[in-house]
């Protein structure tokens, strides 16, 4: 053992002894001679190359990594940043609340309430079939639709809109990768179908599609904002990068409508339409002096916000969009025009020619005898609604004169309520009239109106010969008026219209206990193509009250009553009576006529206390 140690350590001693000039190379040579090695030189070279190879390999790896880093950080920087941001950086919408719609007293008719939209980021979605089914059930969608959207190549898709807060909480609890919630608003309408055709509808993006929501969309709409966030793979926000745009809330809109009168009008119209088994109907209540529309109802109606009803025309406002021939409600205008232009005196009599009159081969007739001794007074012609008498009066009027007065009263002109889809009505140019056409127009055939036009025209008898511009929006004062007839002419017409509502007239069912009422019935056959059909009628009534100081004008139309009666005085006049009675009582308008000795309250009436409550 000692010999070995001496032997192994001897060369080291000799190599580093002596002059002190020995080198590692000399030591290696001495070791080679002592051990008898003959390949020391070759082995040294091989060892050096191995060292260099390892060094160059390591340096090459670092060079490649450095080059790759430069390539990614410099050359590909913008593209990679964009692609990374596309996966995690999102611009989320900050919703803006749509303005409220209010009635004239400030009652809310439409408002926006918080809701949520369900968003999905297809490139991040990780859901099992069971999770898809559960999500579909929670948000009220079909599983197949969610799966299809999840496989979309779009950056983001909506799975649902306007879900309730409860449903939103349930979605959050599911913790689904790639699914997120977005706050938004949805529209609510407390009055439901009572205001259906007036208020209209918005779409899922809160943009007006029908009714006031459409016509006033720019006023009501807010402006959405946006914020930038970083989201994780589950759609959760992990970092806020600030607001890009601040949302601007929409402005409130106040209507002229009184929701109490609207509810009364809807209830009475519904009763009348149902009782007469009619196709439908409409009613309008106007403030006689300001032209404000206090009620505008249709039946059948539809709930605001019901998009299926919008698709089938259920939200169509027939009171402004649909036309009908007004029938005998036109007769007061013919008589007023003749008196106003001096071709007729209010105390004249008209020859009734046996109750029929032939003009250019066409025969005009009355359904019952009017007058006595072969003549009738102007009052009797209006009171008992004579076609013959009215046609003979119209003969005296030049076409242009008659057309001009009708046009001034608003016939053939859109009433400009601000409601979308207003119909202009039909009043042909005077030069095209044949004698028989002028005769039939004098008693309401051959021209067409919408119900708001008819109500507006009747304001001329409530304003001493001035017709008032109507509006759906609350005004600060009286509406703009246009002169049609002189005050003296209207003073002579009003008693005739009042007598039309008494027991000898065509509309005794329009009377209102305690108030003087003036108005006129209308019954017109409906056209089917170019032919008037038997059994299909439009029954109407237009009138005002109290006669001593007119406050309200009401027009009612019932389409195709099939309950066995069809005259305006039997079908539309009772609806007018109930509606006018409750409106006058609601606003505590003073009586201008004696109350019946044995007061009877209409079955449709309610107590004044109840009427004063807001619906």
VOZA-626523 format. One record per residue (C-alpha): residue in one letter; x, y negated, z negated. Coordinates in steps of 0.5 Angstrom, whole numbers, m for minus. Layout:
! VOZA-626523
+------+-------+-------+-------+
: type :  east : north :    up :
+------+-------+-------+-------+
:    a :     X :     Y :     Z :
...
+------+-------+-------+-------+
This chain:
! VOZA-626523
+------+-------+-------+-------+
: type :  east : north :    up :
+------+-------+-------+-------+
:    x :     0 :     0 :     0 :
:    x :     6 :    m5 :    m2 :
:    x :    10 :    m3 :     4 :
:    x :     4 :    m4 :     9 :
:    x :     3 :   m11 :     5 :
:    x :    10 :   m13 :     6 :
:    x :    10 :   m10 :    14 :
:    x :     4 :   m14 :    15 :
:    x :     6 :   m21 :    12 :
:    x :    13 :   m20 :    14 :
:    x :    12 :   m23 :    21 :
:    x :     8 :   m29 :    18 :
:    x :    14 :   m31 :    13 :
:    x :    19 :   m30 :    19 :
:    x :    15 :   m34 :    24 :
:    x :    15 :   m40 :    19 :
:    x :    22 :   m40 :    16 :
:    x :    28 :   m42 :    19 :
:    x :    29 :   m49 :    22 :
:    x :    21 :   m51 :    21 :
:    x :    20 :   m52 :    28 :
:    x :    16 :   m46 :    29 :
:    x :    10 :   m47 :    33 :
:    x :     3 :   m43 :    33 :
:    x :     5 :   m41 :    40 :
:    x :    12 :   m38 :    37 :
:    x :     8 :   m35 :    32 :
:    x :     4 :   m31 :    37 :
:    x :    10 :   m29 :    41 :
:    x :    14 :   m26 :    35 :
:    x :     7 :   m22 :    33 :
:    x :     7 :   m19 :    39 :
:    x :    14 :   m17 :    39 :
:    x :    13 :   m14 :    32 :
:    x :     7 :   m10 :    34 :
:    x :     9 :    m8 :    41 :
:    x :     3 :   m12 :    45 :
:    x :     5 :   m13 :    52 :
:    x :    m2 :   m17 :    54 :
:    x :    m2 :   m23 :    49 :
:    x :    m1 :   m28 :    55 :
:    x :    m7 :   m25 :    58 :
:    x :   m12 :   m25 :    52 :
:    x :   m10 :   m32 :    50 :
:    x :   m13 :   m35 :    57 :
:    x :   m19 :   m31 :    57 :
:    x :   m21 :   m33 :    50 :
:    x :   m20 :   m41 :    52 :
:    x :   m25 :   m40 :    58 :
:    x :   m30 :   m37 :    53 :
:    x :   m29 :   m43 :    49 :
:    x :   m30 :   m47 :    55 :
:    x :   m36 :   m44 :    58 :
:    x :   m40 :   m44 :    51 :
:    x :   m38 :   m52 :    51 :
:    x :   m40 :   m53 :    58 :
:    x :   m47 :   m49 :    57 :
:    x :   m48 :   m53 :    51 :
:    x :   m47 :   m60 :    54 :
:    x :   m51 :   m58 :    60 :
:    x :   m57 :   m56 :    56 :
:    x :   m56 :   m63 :    53 :
:    x :   m56 :   m66 :    59 :
:    x :   m62 :   m62 :    62 :
:    x :   m66 :   m64 :    56 :
:    x :   m63 :   m72 :    56 :
:    x :   m65 :   m72 :    64 :
:    x :   m72 :   m69 :    62 :
:    x :   m73 :   m74 :    57 :
:    x :   m71 :   m80 :    61 :
:    x :   m76 :   m77 :    67 :
:    x :   m82 :   m76 :    62 :
:    x :   m80 :   m83 :    58 :
:    x :   m79 :   m87 :    64 :
:    x :   m81 :   m84 :    71 :
:    x :   m87 :   m81 :    68 :
:    x :   m89 :   m85 :    62 :
:    x :   m95 :   m89 :    65 :
:    x :   m98 :   m83 :    68 :
:    x :   m97 :   m79 :    62 :
:    x :  m100 :   m84 :    57 :
:    x :  m106 :   m85 :    62 :
:    x :  m107 :   m77 :    61 :
:    x :  m106 :   m77 :    54 :
:    x :  m111 :   m83 :    53 :
:    x :  m116 :   m80 :    57 :
:    x :  m116 :   m74 :    52 :
:    x :  m116 :   m78 :    46 :
:    x :  m117 :   m85 :    47 :
:    x :  m125 :   m87 :    48 :
:    x :  m129 :   m94 :    50 :
:    x :  m135 :   m93 :    46 :
:    x :  m141 :   m97 :    47 :
:    x :  m144 :  m101 :    41 :
:    x :  m151 :  m102 :    42 :
:    x :  m155 :  m108 :    42 :
:    x :  m162 :  m108 :    39 :
:    x :  m167 :  m110 :    44 :
:    x :  m172 :  m116 :    42 :
:    x :  m178 :  m115 :    38 :
:    x :  m185 :  m117 :    42 :
:    x :  m190 :  m120 :    37 :
:    x :  m197 :  m122 :    37 :
:    x :  m199 :  m129 :    36 :
:    x :  m199 :  m129 :    29 :
:    x :  m192 :  m125 :    28 :
:    x :  m195 :  m118 :    28 :
:    x :  m190 :  m113 :    31 :
:    x :  m192 :  m110 :    37 :
:    x :  m186 :  m107 :    39 :
:    x :  m179 :  m106 :    36 :
:    x :  m172 :  m102 :    37 :
:    x :  m170 :   m97 :    31 :
:    x :  m164 :   m94 :    30 :
:    x :  m163 :   m87 :    34 :
:    x :  m157 :   m83 :    36 :
:    x :  m155 :   m81 :    43 :
:    x :  m151 :   m74 :    43 :
:    x :  m145 :   m74 :    47 :
:    x :  m140 :   m69 :    50 :
:    x :  m133 :   m69 :    52 :
:    x :  m133 :   m63 :    57 :
:    x :  m125 :   m62 :    57 :
:    x :  m126 :   m61 :    49 :
:    x :  m132 :   m57 :    48 :
:    x :  m131 :   m51 :    45 :
:    x :  m138 :   m48 :    43 :
:    x :  m140 :   m40 :    43 :
:    x :  m147 :   m38 :    46 :
:    x :  m150 :   m38 :    39 :
:    x :  m148 :   m45 :    37 :
:    x :  m150 :   m48 :    44 :
:    x :  m157 :   m45 :    42 :
:    x :  m157 :   m48 :    35 :
:    x :  m155 :   m55 :    38 :
:    x :  m161 :   m54 :    44 :
:    x :  m166 :   m53 :    38 :
:    x :  m164 :   m59 :    34 :
:    x :  m164 :   m64 :    39 :
:    x :  m170 :   m61 :    43 :
:    x :  m166 :   m59 :    50 :
:    x :  m165 :   m53 :    54 :
:    x :  m159 :   m48 :    52 :
:    x :  m158 :   m48 :    60 :
:    x :  m158 :   m55 :    61 :
:    x :  m153 :   m56 :    55 :
:    x :  m148 :   m51 :    58 :
:    x :  m149 :   m54 :    65 :
:    x :  m147 :   m61 :    62 :
:    x :  m141 :   m58 :    58 :
:    x :  m138 :   m55 :    64 :
:    x :  m138 :   m61 :    68 :
:    x :  m132 :   m65 :    71 :
:    x :  m134 :   m71 :    68 :
:    x :  m130 :   m75 :    62 :
:    x :  m136 :   m75 :    58 :
:    x :  m144 :   m73 :    59 :
:    x :  m150 :   m74 :    55 :
:    x :  m153 :   m68 :    52 :
:    x :  m159 :   m72 :    49 :
:    x :  m162 :   m79 :    48 :
:    x :  m165 :   m82 :    42 :
:    x :  m165 :   m77 :    37 :
:    x :  m168 :   m78 :    30 :
:    x :  m163 :   m79 :    24 :
:    x :  m165 :   m73 :    21 :
:    x :  m163 :   m69 :    28 :
:    x :  m156 :   m73 :    28 :
:    x :  m154 :   m71 :    21 :
:    x :  m156 :   m64 :    23 :
:    x :  m151 :   m64 :    29 :
:    x :  m146 :   m67 :    25 :
:    x :  m146 :   m61 :    20 :
:    x :  m145 :   m57 :    26 :
:    x :  m138 :   m59 :    27 :
:    x :  m138 :   m58 :    34 :
:    x :  m131 :   m59 :    38 :
:    x :  m132 :   m64 :    44 :
:    x :  m139 :   m66 :    41 :
:    x :  m140 :   m73 :    38 :
:    x :  m146 :   m78 :    36 :
:    x :  m147 :   m85 :    39 :
:    x :  m151 :   m90 :    35 :
:    x :  m156 :   m93 :    40 :
:    x :  m164 :   m96 :    39 :
:    x :  m170 :   m93 :    41 :
:    x :  m177 :   m97 :    42 :
:    x :  m183 :   m96 :    37 :
:    x :  m190 :   m99 :    38 :
:    x :  m194 :   m99 :    32 :
:    x :  m201 :  m100 :    36 :
:    x :  m200 :   m94 :    40 :
:    x :  m205 :   m94 :    46 :
:    x :  m209 :  m100 :    44 :
:    x :  m203 :  m104 :    47 :
:    x :  m201 :   m99 :    52 :
:    x :  m202 :  m102 :    59 :
:    x :  m200 :  m109 :    56 :
:    x :  m193 :  m107 :    53 :
:    x :  m191 :  m102 :    58 :
:    x :  m185 :   m98 :    57 :
:    x :  m177 :   m98 :    57 :
:    x :  m172 :   m92 :    60 :
:    x :  m167 :   m88 :    56 :
:    x :  m162 :   m94 :    57 :
:    x :  m167 :   m99 :    54 :
:    x :  m169 :  m102 :    60 :
:    x :  m176 :  m105 :    62 :
:    x :  m180 :  m100 :    67 :
:    x :  m187 :  m103 :    66 :
:    x :  m191 :  m108 :    63 :
:    x :  m188 :  m114 :    59 :
:    x :  m182 :  m109 :    58 :
:    x :  m181 :  m110 :    65 :
:    x :  m183 :  m117 :    67 :
:    x :  m179 :  m120 :    61 :
:    x :  m173 :  m115 :    61 :
:    x :  m168 :  m121 :    62 :
:    x :  m171 :  m124 :    55 :
:    x :  m172 :  m118 :    51 :
:    x :  m165 :  m115 :    53 :
:    x :  m159 :  m115 :    49 :
:    x :  m152 :  m114 :    51 :
:    x :  m148 :  m108 :    49 :
:    x :  m141 :  m109 :    46 :
:    x :  m135 :  m104 :    46 :
:    x :  m130 :  m101 :    42 :
:    x :  m124 :   m97 :    43 :
:    x :  m122 :   m91 :    39 :
:    x :  m118 :   m85 :    38 :
:    x :  m122 :   m79 :    38 :
:    x :  m119 :   m72 :    35 :
:    x :  m121 :   m65 :    39 :
:    x :  m128 :   m65 :    35 :
:    x :  m130 :   m72 :    38 :
:    x :  m129 :   m75 :    31 :
:    x :  m126 :   m82 :    31 :
:    x :  m119 :   m82 :    28 :
:    x :  m116 :   m89 :    29 :
:    x :  m120 :   m95 :    31 :
:    x :  m117 :  m100 :    36 :
:    x :  m121 :  m106 :    35 :
:    x :  m127 :  m109 :    39 :
:    x :  m127 :  m110 :    46 :
:    x :  m134 :  m114 :    47 :
:    x :  m139 :  m116 :    41 :
:    x :  m146 :  m114 :    42 :
:    x :  m151 :  m119 :    43 :
:    x :  m158 :  m118 :    40 :
:    x :  m164 :  m119 :    45 :
:    x :  m169 :  m125 :    43 :
:    x :  m176 :  m124 :    40 :
:    x :  m182 :  m125 :    45 :
:    x :  m189 :  m128 :    42 :
:    x :  m195 :  m126 :    46 :
:    x :  m202 :  m130 :    46 :
:    x :  m205 :  m123 :    44 :
:    x :  m208 :  m123 :    38 :
:    x :  m208 :  m115 :    35 :
:    x :  m214 :  m116 :    31 :
:    x :  m218 :  m118 :    38 :
:    x :  m214 :  m113 :    42 :
:    x :  m216 :  m107 :    37 :
:    x :  m224 :  m110 :    37 :
:    x :  m224 :  m110 :    45 :
:    x :  m221 :  m103 :    46 :
:    x :  m226 :  m100 :    41 :
:    x :  m232 :  m103 :    44 :
:    x :  m229 :  m102 :    51 :
:    x :  m228 :   m94 :    49 :
:    x :  m235 :   m94 :    46 :
:    x :  m238 :   m97 :    53 :
:    x :  m234 :   m93 :    58 :
:    x :  m235 :   m86 :    54 :
:    x :  m243 :   m88 :    53 :
:    x :  m244 :   m89 :    60 :
:    x :  m239 :   m83 :    62 :
:    x :  m235 :   m88 :    66 :
:    x :  m229 :   m87 :    70 :
:    x :  m226 :   m93 :    66 :
:    x :  m226 :  m100 :    65 :
:    x :  m223 :  m106 :    62 :
:    x :  m224 :  m112 :    58 :
:    x :  m221 :  m119 :    58 :
:    x :  m222 :  m124 :    52 :
:    x :  m219 :  m132 :    54 :
:    x :  m219 :  m138 :    49 :
:    x :  m223 :  m142 :    54 :
:    x :  m219 :  m148 :    53 :
:    x :  m211 :  m146 :    52 :
:    x :  m212 :  m140 :    57 :
:    x :  m209 :  m136 :    52 :
:    x :  m210 :  m128 :    53 :
:    x :  m213 :  m126 :    46 :
:    x :  m214 :  m119 :    49 :
:    x :  m213 :  m115 :    55 :
:    x :  m215 :  m108 :    55 :
:    x :  m216 :  m102 :    59 :
:    x :  m219 :   m95 :    58 :
:    x :  m217 :   m90 :    59 :
:    x :  m210 :   m92 :    56 :
:    x :  m204 :   m89 :    55 :
:    x :  m199 :   m90 :    49 :
:    x :  m193 :   m94 :    50 :
:    x :  m186 :   m91 :    51 :
:    x :  m190 :   m85 :    54 :
:    x :  m185 :   m84 :    60 :
:    x :  m190 :   m78 :    63 :
:    x :  m196 :   m83 :    63 :
:    x :  m191 :   m88 :    67 :
:    x :  m190 :   m83 :    72 :
:    x :  m197 :   m81 :    73 :
:    x :  m200 :   m88 :    73 :
:    x :  m202 :   m88 :    66 :
:    x :  m199 :   m95 :    64 :
:    x :  m202 :   m98 :    70 :
:    x :  m206 :  m105 :    68 :
:    x :  m212 :  m104 :    72 :
:    x :  m214 :  m111 :    69 :
:    x :  m209 :  m115 :    73 :
:    x :  m207 :  m110 :    78 :
:    x :  m214 :  m107 :    81 :
:    x :  m219 :  m110 :    85 :
:    x :  m226 :  m110 :    85 :
:    x :  m232 :  m113 :    89 :
:    x :  m235 :  m118 :    83 :
:    x :  m242 :  m117 :    86 :
:    x :  m247 :  m122 :    83 :
:    x :  m242 :  m125 :    78 :
:    x :  m240 :  m130 :    84 :
:    x :  m247 :  m133 :    85 :
:    x :  m246 :  m139 :    80 :
:    x :  m240 :  m141 :    84 :
:    x :  m244 :  m141 :    90 :
:    x :  m249 :  m145 :    87 :
:    x :  m244 :  m150 :    83 :
:    x :  m241 :  m151 :    90 :
:    x :  m247 :  m153 :    93 :
:    x :  m250 :  m158 :    88 :
:    x :  m243 :  m161 :    87 :
:    x :  m242 :  m162 :    95 :
:    x :  m249 :  m165 :    95 :
:    x :  m252 :  m160 :    99 :
:    x :  m257 :  m158 :    94 :
:    x :  m261 :  m161 :    88 :
:    x :  m261 :  m157 :    82 :
:    x :  m269 :  m158 :    82 :
:    x :  m270 :  m156 :    89 :
:    x :  m274 :  m149 :    91 :
:    x :  m272 :  m144 :    96 :
:    x :  m276 :  m140 :   100 :
:    x :  m276 :  m133 :    98 :
:    x :  m278 :  m130 :   105 :
:    x :  m282 :  m124 :   102 :
:    x :  m276 :  m122 :    98 :
:    x :  m272 :  m120 :   104 :
:    x :  m268 :  m125 :   109 :
:    x :  m265 :  m122 :   116 :
:    x :  m259 :  m126 :   119 :
:    x :  m256 :  m124 :   125 :
:    x :  m259 :  m117 :   125 :
:    x :  m257 :  m115 :   118 :
:    x :  m263 :  m115 :   112 :
:    x :  m261 :  m118 :   105 :
:    x :  m266 :  m116 :   100 :
:    x :  m268 :  m117 :    93 :
:    x :  m269 :  m111 :    88 :
:    x :  m275 :  m114 :    85 :
:    x :  m279 :  m120 :    86 :
:    x :  m277 :  m127 :    84 :
:    x :  m281 :  m134 :    84 :
:    x :  m288 :  m135 :    85 :
:    x :  m292 :  m138 :    91 :
:    x :  m286 :  m135 :    96 :
:    x :  m281 :  m140 :    93 :
:    x :  m276 :  m140 :    87 :
:    x :  m273 :  m145 :    83 :
:    x :  m265 :  m145 :    83 :
:    x :  m265 :  m143 :    76 :
:    x :  m269 :  m137 :    77 :
:    x :  m265 :  m135 :    83 :
:    x :  m259 :  m135 :    78 :
:    x :  m263 :  m132 :    72 :
:    x :  m266 :  m127 :    76 :
:    x :  m260 :  m126 :    80 :
:    x :  m263 :  m127 :    87 :
:    x :  m259 :  m124 :    93 :
:    x :  m264 :  m128 :    98 :
:    x :  m264 :  m134 :    95 :
:    x :  m256 :  m135 :    94 :
:    x :  m255 :  m133 :   101 :
:    x :  m260 :  m138 :   103 :
:    x :  m256 :  m143 :    99 :
:    x :  m250 :  m141 :   102 :
:    x :  m252 :  m143 :   109 :
:    x :  m252 :  m150 :   108 :
:    x :  m245 :  m150 :   106 :
:    x :  m239 :  m151 :   111 :
:    x :  m235 :  m145 :   111 :
:    x :  m229 :  m149 :   109 :
:    x :  m232 :  m153 :   104 :
:    x :  m234 :  m146 :   101 :
:    x :  m227 :  m143 :   101 :
:    x :  m224 :  m149 :    98 :
:    x :  m228 :  m149 :    92 :
:    x :  m227 :  m141 :    91 :
:    x :  m220 :  m142 :    92 :
:    x :  m219 :  m148 :    87 :
:    x :  m223 :  m143 :    82 :
:    x :  m217 :  m138 :    83 :
:    x :  m220 :  m133 :    88 :
:    x :  m215 :  m130 :    93 :
:    x :  m210 :  m133 :    88 :
:    x :  m206 :  m129 :    83 :
:    x :  m207 :  m131 :    76 :
:    x :  m200 :  m132 :    74 :
:    x :  m200 :  m129 :    68 :
:    x :  m193 :  m127 :    68 :
:    x :  m195 :  m119 :    68 :
:    x :  m192 :  m115 :    73 :
:    x :  m196 :  m112 :    79 :
:    x :  m201 :  m118 :    79 :
:    x :  m206 :  m117 :    85 :
:    x :  m208 :  m123 :    89 :
:    x :  m215 :  m121 :    91 :
:    x :  m218 :  m122 :    97 :
:    x :  m221 :  m128 :   100 :
:    x :  m221 :  m129 :   108 :
:    x :  m219 :  m135 :   111 :
:    x :  m226 :  m139 :   112 :
:    x :  m225 :  m139 :   120 :
:    x :  m226 :  m132 :   120 :
:    x :  m232 :  m132 :   117 :
:    x :  m239 :  m130 :   121 :
:    x :  m245 :  m132 :   118 :
:    x :  m247 :  m125 :   115 :
:    x :  m240 :  m125 :   112 :
:    x :  m241 :  m132 :   108 :
:    x :  m248 :  m129 :   106 :
:    x :  m245 :  m123 :   103 :
:    x :  m239 :  m127 :   100 :
:    x :  m244 :  m132 :    96 :
:    x :  m247 :  m126 :    92 :
:    x :  m240 :  m122 :    91 :
:    x :  m239 :  m117 :    97 :
:    x :  m233 :  m118 :   102 :
:    x :  m228 :  m121 :    97 :
:    x :  m225 :  m118 :    91 :
:    x :  m222 :  m120 :    85 :
:    x :  m218 :  m117 :    79 :
:    x :  m221 :  m118 :    72 :
:    x :  m217 :  m123 :    69 :
:    x :  m218 :  m127 :    76 :
:    x :  m226 :  m127 :    74 :
:    x :  m225 :  m129 :    67 :
:    x :  m220 :  m135 :    69 :
:    x :  m225 :  m137 :    74 :
:    x :  m231 :  m137 :    69 :
:    x :  m227 :  m142 :    64 :
:    x :  m229 :  m147 :    69 :
:    x :  m236 :  m147 :    66 :
:    x :  m233 :  m148 :    59 :
:    x :  m228 :  m154 :    61 :
:    x :  m233 :  m159 :    64 :
:    x :  m231 :  m156 :    71 :
:    x :  m224 :  m155 :    70 :
:    x :  m221 :  m148 :    71 :
:    x :  m215 :  m147 :    66 :
:    x :  m209 :  m143 :    68 :
:    x :  m208 :  m137 :    64 :
:    x :  m202 :  m134 :    60 :
:    x :  m200 :  m128 :    56 :
:    x :  m195 :  m132 :    52 :
:    x :  m197 :  m136 :    46 :
:    x :  m197 :  m144 :    48 :
:    x :  m196 :  m150 :    44 :
:    x :  m202 :  m153 :    47 :
:    x :  m208 :  m153 :    52 :
:    x :  m207 :  m150 :    58 :
:    x :  m206 :  m154 :    65 :
:    x :  m213 :  m155 :    68 :
:    x :  m215 :  m156 :    75 :
:    x :  m221 :  m160 :    77 :
:    x :  m226 :  m155 :    81 :
:    x :  m233 :  m158 :    80 :
:    x :  m235 :  m165 :    77 :
:    x :  m238 :  m165 :    69 :
:    x :  m245 :  m166 :    72 :
:    x :  m245 :  m160 :    76 :
:    x :  m243 :  m156 :    70 :
:    x :  m248 :  m159 :    66 :
:    x :  m253 :  m157 :    70 :
:    x :  m250 :  m150 :    71 :
:    x :  m249 :  m148 :    64 :
:    x :  m257 :  m148 :    62 :
:    x :  m258 :  m143 :    68 :
:    x :  m253 :  m138 :    66 :
:    x :  m255 :  m139 :    59 :
:    x :  m262 :  m137 :    61 :
:    x :  m259 :  m131 :    65 :
:    x :  m258 :  m128 :    58 :
:    x :  m265 :  m129 :    55 :
:    x :  m271 :  m124 :    55 :
:    x :  m273 :  m126 :    62 :
:    x :  m266 :  m126 :    65 :
:    x :  m261 :  m120 :    68 :
:    x :  m257 :  m120 :    61 :
:    x :  m261 :  m120 :    55 :
:    x :  m257 :  m115 :    52 :
:    x :  m251 :  m120 :    52 :
:    x :  m254 :  m124 :    47 :
:    x :  m250 :  m125 :    40 :
:    x :  m254 :  m127 :    34 :
:    x :  m253 :  m134 :    31 :
:    x :  m250 :  m136 :    38 :
:    x :  m252 :  m139 :    45 :
:    x :  m249 :  m135 :    50 :
:    x :  m248 :  m136 :    58 :
:    x :  m246 :  m131 :    63 :
:    x :  m248 :  m127 :    69 :
:    x :  m248 :  m120 :    71 :
:    x :  m245 :  m116 :    77 :
:    x :  m247 :  m110 :    80 :
:    x :  m243 :  m108 :    86 :
:    x :  m243 :  m101 :    90 :
:    x :  m236 :   m99 :    92 :
:    x :  m233 :   m98 :    98 :
:    x :  m231 :   m91 :   101 :
:    x :  m226 :   m93 :   107 :
:    x :  m231 :   m98 :   111 :
:    x :  m237 :   m95 :   108 :
:    x :  m241 :   m97 :   101 :
:    x :  m243 :   m91 :    98 :
:    x :  m249 :   m89 :    94 :
:    x :  m248 :   m87 :    86 :
:    x :  m241 :   m91 :    86 :
:    x :  m242 :   m97 :    82 :
:    x :  m238 :  m103 :    79 :
:    x :  m242 :  m106 :    73 :
:    x :  m239 :  m112 :    70 :
:    x :  m241 :  m118 :    66 :
:    x :  m237 :  m125 :    65 :
:    x :  m239 :  m130 :    60 :
:    x :  m238 :  m135 :    55 :
:    x :  m240 :  m137 :    48 :
:    x :  m242 :  m142 :    44 :
:    x :  m245 :  m146 :    49 :
:    x :  m245 :  m152 :    45 :
:    x :  m238 :  m152 :    45 :
:    x :  m235 :  m146 :    49 :
:    x :  m229 :  m143 :    45 :
:    x :  m228 :  m136 :    49 :
:    x :  m229 :  m133 :    55 :
:    x :  m230 :  m125 :    56 :
:    x :  m230 :  m121 :    62 :
:    x :  m232 :  m114 :    62 :
:    x :  m232 :  m109 :    68 :
:    x :  m234 :  m101 :    68 :
:    x :  m232 :   m97 :    73 :
:    x :  m237 :   m92 :    76 :
:    x :  m242 :   m91 :    70 :
:    x :  m245 :   m84 :    71 :
:    x :  m250 :   m84 :    65 :
:    x :  m256 :   m85 :    69 :
:    x :  m255 :   m93 :    68 :
:    x :  m251 :   m97 :    72 :
:    x :  m253 :  m105 :    72 :
:    x :  m248 :  m110 :    69 :
:    x :  m254 :  m112 :    65 :
:    x :  m254 :  m105 :    62 :
:    x :  m247 :  m103 :    62 :
:    x :  m242 :  m108 :    61 :
:    x :  m247 :  m114 :    58 :
:    x :  m247 :  m110 :    51 :
:    x :  m240 :  m109 :    51 :
:    x :  m239 :  m116 :    52 :
:    x :  m244 :  m118 :    46 :
:    x :  m241 :  m113 :    41 :
:    x :  m234 :  m116 :    43 :
:    x :  m236 :  m123 :    43 :
:    x :  m240 :  m123 :    36 :
:    x :  m234 :  m120 :    33 :
:    x :  m229 :  m125 :    36 :
:    x :  m233 :  m131 :    34 :
:    x :  m234 :  m128 :    27 :
:    x :  m227 :  m126 :    26 :
:    x :  m225 :  m134 :    27 :
:    x :  m231 :  m136 :    23 :
:    x :  m234 :  m140 :    29 :
:    x :  m240 :  m144 :    27 :
:    x :  m247 :  m142 :    29 :
:    x :  m250 :  m146 :    34 :
:    x :  m257 :  m142 :    34 :
:    x :  m262 :  m140 :    29 :
:    x :  m260 :  m133 :    26 :
:    x :  m266 :  m128 :    27 :
:    x :  m271 :  m128 :    22 :
:    x :  m269 :  m121 :    20 :
:    x :  m262 :  m120 :    21 :
:    x :  m259 :  m114 :    24 :
:    x :  m252 :  m113 :    25 :
:    x :  m250 :  m109 :    31 :
:    x :  m248 :  m102 :    30 :
:    x :  m241 :  m103 :    33 :
:    x :  m240 :  m109 :    28 :
:    x :  m236 :  m109 :    22 :
:    x :  m235 :  m113 :    16 :
:    x :  m232 :  m120 :    17 :
:    x :  m227 :  m118 :    11 :
:    x :  m225 :  m112 :    15 :
:    x :  m224 :  m116 :    21 :
:    x :  m219 :  m121 :    18 :
:    x :  m215 :  m115 :    16 :
:    x :  m209 :  m114 :    21 :
:    x :  m209 :  m107 :    24 :
+------+-------+-------+-------+
